[in-house]
Amino acid sequence: MYNSTALPSIKALPVLAACCFSAPAFAYEAPSTLRQPVEMFQSSQGTAALAANMRKTGVFMLPDGHLRMASPVRDTTDQERVIAQLRAYVSLQANWDGEGAEAPNSESAHAAADFACLLSASAAIPESMLHASGRSALAWSWKDGSYGELEFYPDGKVAYYFTNNQDKHKGFVYFDRVEIPRSIKALIPTVDDAV
Amino acid sequence: MMLCDMTCAGLHQATFDENPERVGLFADHHPNCSCERESLVPTVSPGLISNDEPIARIVCSPMHVHKKQPKLMTNFFSHVVSYGASVQRLAHATDTELVECIKGLVTGSEDRAWLGYTEASASEIRAKTLRKQGEQSFSILDSALSQNPAHAEIHCAYRIPEADVIEYRHELLKVFGGETAIKPRKNLREGKIWSSLPNAVTDREVPPQWAALI
């Protein structure tokens, strides 16, 4: 059975997303009675992306206009898994790799987790990584062999490198932890592009 | 003695396992990969590293592998800009030395298991030119250890801007065949190394995504 949890209003959706309810992977098939209102919402409002996000988060609009969240008991999504990994890095000690790695930097790990939290439903979920410098990183691999990585510095800088074996984009941007920098957003693969 | 006055061997002794700036110091004080032409510990070294030597890096940390796929992550080569990335010279390592090396790596932490190894030739590593044509980007130093004479390490050959570090790690991983080019552990020396390892190593649990590969 799917439990329902009443949610305040549609205006709360961006807030929910920021709080990491925007899980990208749908762990179960929702019953058709719940799926149908989403389709109604999608066609009536014309905001396909929002409707898709609702489907992936397990948030549904019922015919009476209320939002419901299906099944708070569900599998961990890939996005949540990555965020949890990043947060878990902080508990590691120096030399976690047996080769003299620095202790994980908590500011870096939390910045990376915040970034992962802000990924839209259409974005591919990256793999998390801890470098020997103690800085956390997120990486994507494309089906065509392209590669992208972000490394989070404790002072808010993010080093980026994206390559498709012909072109490459690299440099630094600042991440305010509120919004993904536009220049980076354009480089992140979609769910369909990534491995 | 000041670091700038030191020979390659002296700098090695002064910074080994202690200074995360080690790679940068080698680049500053001995540019153009000049320390490749000197054994850092000549008393135990099997000799300078020739271009045709196979160079291997052992994969044993779960932190270096993808959580869902049998793939390596670029942090496998993080140390190429700090302490140097430790590798094994397969042409010189005896079976016993390889067994001891892998045993030491795996038993150093409970979360580790021997997953496999990656391999490239010294010439492939030295051929990488990322900054300008003809300028070697990575050096391989003969840093023999008394208990592991075939030990060597890969350094970034010069100091690079922070914005380039991701690219260098990724390019080095590509030299070793890329994310998926992990050789099964039982392939090393036709399985002799695997069969000589103690149960404390071979019984280690392997992440499920590796089951098909190993």
Contacts between the chains, C-beta under 8 A, distances in Angstrom:
chain1	res1	chain2	res2	distance
A	81	B	67	7.4
A	85	B	67	7.1
A	96	B	63	6.7
A	97	B	61	5.6
A	97	B	63	6.0
A	97	B	64	7.5
A	97	B	78	7.8
A	98	B	61	7.0
A	98	B	105	6.5
A	98	B	108	4.5
A	98	B	109	6.0
A	98	B	112	7.4
A	99	B	79	5.8
A	99	B	83	6.6
A	99	B	86	6.5
A	100	B	17	6.3
A	100	B	20	7.0
A	100	B	79	7.5
A	100	B	82	7.6
A	100	B	83	5.2
A	101	B	78	7.2
A	101	B	79	7.9
A	102	B	20	6.9
A	127	B	66	5.5
A	127	B	67	6.5
A	127	B	68	7.9
A	127	B	73	6.7
A	128	B	67	7.9
A	129	B	73	4.9
A	129	B	74	7.1
A	129	B	75	4.9
A	130	B	63	6.0
A	130	B	75	6.3
A	131	B	75	4.9
A	131	B	78	4.5
A	132	B	75	6.8
A	132	B	78	3.5
A	132	B	79	5.1
A	132	B	82	5.7
A	132	B	83	7.7
A	133	B	78	6.6
A	133	B	82	6.9
A	137	B	74	7.9
A	137	B	75	7.2
A	137	B	166	7.8
A	139	B	73	6.5
A	139	B	74	6.8
A	141	B	71	7.5
A	141	B	179	6.6
A	147	B	170	6.0
A	149	B	74	6.5
A	149	B	166	4.9
A	149	B	170	7.0
A	151	B	165	7.4
A	151	B	166	5.9
A	153	B	162	8.0
A	159	B	162	6.1
A	159	B	163	5.6
A	159	B	165	6.9
A	159	B	166	5.9
A	160	B	166	7.5
A	161	B	166	3.8
A	161	B	167	5.0
A	161	B	170	6.8
A	163	B	167	7.5
A	163	B	170	7.4
A	168	B	167	7.0
A	170	B	163	5.7
A	170	B	164	6.9
A	170	B	166	7.0
A	170	B	167	6.0
A	171	B	163	5.2
A	172	B	162	7.5
A	172	B	163	5.6
A	195	B	69	7.4
